[in-house]
Amino acid sequence: MPYWVGITGGSASGKTFFLQALQKALPENLVTFLSTDHYYKDRHLIPPDADGKINFDTPAAIDVDKLYQDLLALRQGRPVYQREYTFNNPLLTPRMLEFSPAPVLIAEGLFLFYWAPIRELFDLRVFIEAPEPYRFIKRLERDERERGYERSHIIEQYLTQVLPAYEQYVAPLQRYAHIVIQNNYGDLSPAIDLMVHHLSVVAKGAIS
């Protein structure tokens, strides 16, 4: 049986950084990495919030049916394909991504533990907890640098959508985690080293 790890936490808490660090450290042929960012619905399919704005920070923004079916297919040993999510950047052309079965699967996403059938697929569930000032600052820096958003837009979105969604949907998911990692302003190296060692042992055991 493959060994599956799920990683969740608030926006800009360090999930993607953690995933990328594992990706660099673990053998490529033994691990499949999957981000639920690629399962966001098209804008016109996401229900607007009370103010009539599209809100990407709720579970309703994720194509949960496609995500679940793809995870089941991977469990059964079949590769799956999903269009790349480019954060609605009109200058980028989405690629078709292939996710292949492997002895270890590591998935990350805001709402990964929100749906019980999906949550229960994971052998190890990890929640990355970061203090509120850190999450806001990292989100502000990231969205300005990587996505070209205006600072005023980032702040408004954080206060009206991101933070309320975290408190309502994401923070309660911590109770489903086997491990809670405290991201104290970016120092994740001890947790990364521990996870790399654990998964290396698991992956070698799966193919021996």
C-alpha positions, 0 to 999 in steps of 0.5 A: 500500500502507498503511504500518503501524507496530507499537509494543510494550514492557513494561507501563507503559513508555509505549506508550499515552502514545506512541500517544495523542501520535501520535493528537493530532498526526496527521490523523485521516482519514489514520491508524487507531489500534489497541490490542491491549488490545481483543483480550483474551479473556473471563476464563473463556477465559484459562488460569490460571497455576500458582497458579490465578490468571487471568494477563492478562500472557501471550500466551495472554490475547490472542485472536490469531486474531481479531486476525490476521483483523482485521489481514488484513481491514484490509490488504484495505481492509475495516473491522473491529469489536471490542468495547471492553476495559474492564479488567473494570470492571463499572461500564463498558459496552463499546462496539463499536469500528470500525477503518477502513482508512487510509493509515497504521495504528499498533498497540500492544500487549504481545505485538504482535511475539510472533506471526511472522505478525502481526509481519511485517505491520508495515513499522516495528516500535518497541520502547519500553524503560523502566527497571524502577523507572519501569515499576513506579512508573507501573503502581502509579500508573496502576492505583490512579488509573484502575482502583481497584486496591488497592496490595497487589494491584498489587504482588503482581500485578507481582511474580508476573505482570507482571515474570516475563511481561516477562522471558519474553515481552516483553523478547526481542521487542526483537530484532525492532524496527527502532527502540528508544526509550529512555523515560528517565522520561517524556521521549518528546518527541524520539521523538514529534516524529521519528515525527510528521514521518516519518508525516506524510510517509508519509501525504501520499505515500500520498494524492498 
